[in-house]
């Protein structure tokens, strides 16, 4: 809650959710659609200022009403061909994300950071158990 108030006060954006990811030493903010630019600031000034204040990496993701769009937003800037949500034989929801071969590394991210962000947000907001890159 403290981080949400900090970002909102700093930027004037509406923060819908905040996830503290201790494993990757980062805080992921989910902001209202259309407010990512305002939250990041010109040349990333707000993200840099917030990183300095809280001592963790800061990531901003635009909220979406559908799991497909939220996963697409959380994997930005990777180019996504499609996102399909399926239920496997065990009843678990799985999102299959298709990306061009040249974008696979970008979608996964260094050390799996980007795909981890997508998995965290998909689970938290749409109860999707796994996100797989194809």
N, C-alpha and C positions, 0 to 999 in steps of 0.2 A: 504493500500500500504506500509505503514511503517513497518508493521509486516512481510510482504512478504520479503522485502529487508533484514530485520533483520535475518530471518531464512535462507535465501539464503546465506547471508554473513557468518553466523555462521557455516553452514553445507556444502555449495557447492552444495546443491540440487536445482532442478528446482521446484518452487512452482507454481501450476496452478491456485489455488484459495485460498482465505482466508475468513472465515466467523467469524465475531465477534458475539458470542451468549451472550448477556448481561444477559439474563434470568438465564443462568447457569454459568455465570462468566468464560467463556472459549473462546478460539480462536481455530477454527478448520482449519487445513491446509490440502489442497489437493495437494499431490506431484506426480510427474511423476512416472509411473509404474516402479517398481524395486528400488526405492530410499527411501523406508520407513526406512530401516535399517540405512542408512546413515543419514537420517533426525533425527531419534530417538537418534542415537549414542550408543556407548557401555554402557550398564547398564543404558540407558536413560539419559546420561549426557547432551545431547543437549536440551532435553525437560526440564530437571531440570534448566539448565542455563537460558533458555528462559522464563520459568515460573517466575524465580526470577527477570528478567529484566522487564517483562511487568505486573507482578502482577496478572495474570490470569492463569487458567489451560490451558494446551496446549495439543491438540489432533492432531495426524497425521493420515491421511487416504490416501490410494493409489488410484489414479484416475483410472477409467475404462471407456471404450467406450460404454458399454451397461448399462442400468439401473439395470439389474439383478446383474451384477458383482459389480457395485458401491455400491449397497445396501448390498451385501454380505461383501464387504470390510469395509463398515462403521459399520457393526455389529460385526466385529472381536473383540474378539476371540471366540464368540459364534459359535457353529457348526450349519451350515445352511443346511437343506435338499434340499429345493428348493425356488426359488423366481419366482413368476408369476405376470406379469403386465396385469391387465384387465381394461376395461372401464365399469363403472356402467351405470344404466339407465338414469342418469342425464348427461352423457358424461364426467364424472370425471375419471381420471386415478387413479387406486388404485393398489398398490403392495401388494401381499399376500405372506408372508414369513413363510415357514414351518420350525419349529425347533423341536428337540426332547423335550419331556416334562421336562427333567432334565436341559435343556439349556434355557428354557423360561425366567427365571429370569436374566440370563446373557445377553440375547439378549435385554431385556427391560432396564436393568441397574438400578442402584440406583436412585430413583426419576424419572425414565424414561429418563435418560440422553442418553443412547445408541440409543433407538428408536427415540428420538428427533433428534439426529445427523443424522440418516438415513433419516428421514423426511425432514430435512433442505436441505441436499445434493440432495436428489431425486427431490425435488421441484425446486431447483435452477438450476440443470443441465438437467433434463429430464421432467420437468413440471408434475410430479406425485403428485397428491393432498394428498394422504395418504399412509402410510405404516402400514400394520396390521400384527401382529404376530399371527400365528395359532399353 
